[in-house]
Amino acid sequence: MSYLKIGIIGGSGLDNPDILKNRSEKRVTTIFGDPSDVLILGEISGVACVLLARHGRKHDKMPGAVNYRANIWALKEEGCTHIIATNACGSLQEDIPPGTLVVADGFIDRTTNRKQTFYDGEPDHPSGVCHMPMEPIFYPKLRQVILQTACEQLSLPIRNGGVILTIEGPRYSSKAESLIFKSWGAHLVGMTTVPEAVLAKEAGIMYAVIAMATDWDCWRDHEDTVTHHAVLEVFQKNVEKVIKLLKAVIPQMTKVDWTNDIKAMQDLVKTSIVSG
């Protein structure tokens, strides 16, 4: 469907522009400042896509310093109807070993210093106050396309559902924190889902995340200390699974009629804004 445009937000280890054909770079700025890097425009199976490296292509932006508002606003202005994000996360549950792909269905926010709304009352920003419902945060229909593609087209093992707990970072959790997060029923711990998913919903964009467990965090006894090098090593060993899934999902999305979903997202934004 020609009206579809898919934003792909790549996290650690997944910001390779070679997944797109006919690609070109576009440097943009927004009313919220500059996004993390240039937008890379291109196609997957003829579907227009926009790739954005969340941490910058040099990975020089720590999670708390990412300009999430500029990133999402840039994708909105580029006309993206959907966003598929990828995240590297630590596992908090025994049945999610490193290397497992998870299509998350919930989040817990433990960030402390991030702007989570476009409607902040600042000059030149959108006016009003946005009381956006957060359930469901990840668009169910988009999640279902990802899961069906993984299972039916690729026979790729993938977990249906899981709660990502987002910490401020850039430090990893202490063992005491990790055990608390596990006891709360969180399945994964990461540093970027919030406010990215929140802002995508405020922007009226359908959003889903493909998370990969890269480590056991630190709740398990007798596990090695979590390091960024070790996280990237596991991610790179499994990144081809994520790329293969993205390349298969996007053409499958064209077989779905999203017309009503796009309108419903736009209507939700309008009805969630209280004007002064």
N, C-alpha and C positions, 0 to 999 in steps of 0.2 A: 504494500500500500504506500503510495507516494507521499502521504501526509505523515508517515512515521519518520522520526529522526531520533536515533538512539545515542544518548550520552554514555560513555564508558569512563568511569573514574578508576584509574589504576592506582593501587597502593604499592607497598613495598614489593619490588620485583615484578610488577606487571604494569609497565608503562611503555612497552615496546611499540613504536608506531608501525612496525612491519606487519602487524595484524590487519592493517587497513590497506586497501588498494586505492590507487589514484589520489594519494594523500597530498595535502598541502598544509602549510602552517599559517595560522592567523593570530596575530598579536592583538589582544583586545584589552580594554579597561572598562570598568563599570562604575556606577555611582557608589559602590562599596569598596572601590580600589581595584588593584590588579589581581587577577587569579594567580594560582600557583605557577603557571607556565603558559606557554602558547597553547591555543586550541589546535589540535591536529585533526583536520577534516579529511574524510575519505569514505570508503564504502566497504561493506562486507556483504557479499552476494547481492550487490546492487542496492543495498539499503544504506541510506545516508547515516553516517556515524560521526561522532565527535569524541575524540580521545583526550582526556586531561590527566596529567600526572599530578596526583594529589599533593605529593611532597616536593614537586618539581622534578625535572628530569635528572638533576644532580643530587636529588634527595637531600636538599639543603634546608628544608622547612620542617621543624619538629611539629608533632601533632597539634600542640596547643597554639602554634604560630601560623598554622594554615589559615588562609583567609577563606573560610568556608562560604561566607556570604557572597564574596566575589566569584568563587568557583560556580556555585549554583546559579547565581544571577547571569553569569556569562553563558551557561548552557541554556538557560531560559531564553535569553535574548537571541541565541543562535537557533531557537525554535525546537529544542529537544522536547519530545513528548514523553520519553521514558529515560530513566537512568538505571544502568546496571553497574553496581559498584563491586569492587573486589577488596577484601580485607584479609590481612594476616592476623591471626588471633592465637591466644593461648587457650588450651583446653582446660576446662574445670571439671570435666566428668570422665569417668573411667571408660565409657563406651564411645568416646570421641578421640581416638589416638591421633597423633601427628600425621598429617597427610590427608585427613578426612575433609571432604567438602561439605559445607552446611549452607542450606538456604534458610537463613534466619527468619523468624516470625515475631520477634519481640526484642525490646532493649530495656536496660536499666542504665540510668544516667548517673555517673559519679564524677562528672567533670565539674570544674569549679570556676573557670575563668573564660567562658566562651560565649559569644553573642549568638543567640539562638532564634532571632527574629529579624525580618527585614523592616518590621513596623516598630521602629524605636523612637519615633518622634523627632529625629534629626532632620535638619533642613535638606530638601531635595530627595529624601527617602520617602517611600510610600507612606501615605497618611493613614491614621487610625490605629487601632489595637487589634491584633489577630489572635483570637482564641481558637487555635487549631486543635481538633481532636487528634490524639496520637494512636488510637486503635481503630483499624489496623495501621501500623506505621509502614509496613512493607506491603506493597500492593498485591493482594491475593491472586489476581488473575495473571500478573506477570510472574509471580512465584511459581504458579502452576505450570506455565509454559516452560520455565527453566527446569522444573522437576521432571515433567513429561519428556522433554528433549533428552535430558540426561539418562533417564531410565529406558525410554522406548527407542530412541534413535542411536544412542551411544552405548547402552548397557553400562553406564558409568555409575559406580556406587556413589550415592549422595544422601545426605541426611535431610529429611523433611522436617524443618523446624528446629528452633533453638534460640535461646535468649543470649544476646550479646551485651555484656556489661562494659560500658565505656569509662575508662579512667582518664585522668588528665594527662598523665605522662609528663615528660618522656621517660621517666623512670618506670621500671617494672614494679609489680606488687611485692609487698612483703609477704612472708608465709602466712602471717596472721590475717592479713587482708585477703589473700587468696582463699584461705579456708572459710572466711566469712562469705565471700562471693559465692563459693561453691554451696554453702549452706542455704543461701537465698534461692537456689535453684537456677542460677545462671549457668549456661553451658560453655560460654566462651568469654574471654576478656580481651578487649582491644582498646585502641586509642582514638578512633576516628569516626565511628558510626554516628555519634552525636557531636555536633549538631547537623551533620551532613544530611541525614535522613529527615530530620525535622524541617530543615530549610527547603528540601526538595518538595515536601508536602505543601509548605507555605507557597511555593512557587507554582503549585498545580501540576507537578510532574510525577508520574508514576515511578516508583523507586523500589528496587530490590537489591539485595546484597548476596553475593556468593563469597562466603567466608571459608578460609582454610585454616584448620588447626595446624600450627607449626611447632608447638611445644606443649609441655604439661604445665605451663606457668611454674609455680613453685610449691604447690600444695602437697605434692606427692613426696614421700620419704625416699631417700637414696636416688634422687634424680639430679642430673647435672644442673648447675646454675644456668638460668636463661640468659642468653647473650644475643645481641642483634645479629652477629655473624652466624650463630646457629640457626636463628629464625630464618634468615635469608637462604641458608643452605637447604633447609627443608622445603622452603617455598620454591626455590629454583628446581629442586628435584621433581616437584609436582606441578610446576607452572604450566606445562604443556596440557595437562588435564583441563585447566581453567581456560586456556586459549582455545582448545578444541571445543569446549562447551560453549564459549561465547560465539564462535564461528558457526556453530550448529543452531544455537538459540535464535539468533537474529533473523535468519530466513524463516524460521518457524513462526516468528512474530507476525510476519506478513500474512499468514493464513488466518489470523484472528481479526475480527472486526472490533476496532478500538474506538469507534466514533462516539458511542455513548459514554465510554470510560473517560475520554478526554473532556467531554462536556461536563461530566459529573465532577471531575477534579476542579475544573474552572468554577463550577457552581459552588463547590465546597469552600473554595477560597473566598468567594464573594460573601457567602453567608457567615463566614467565620470572622469577618472584619467588622469591628464596631467603630463607627465614625464619631468624632467629637461634635 
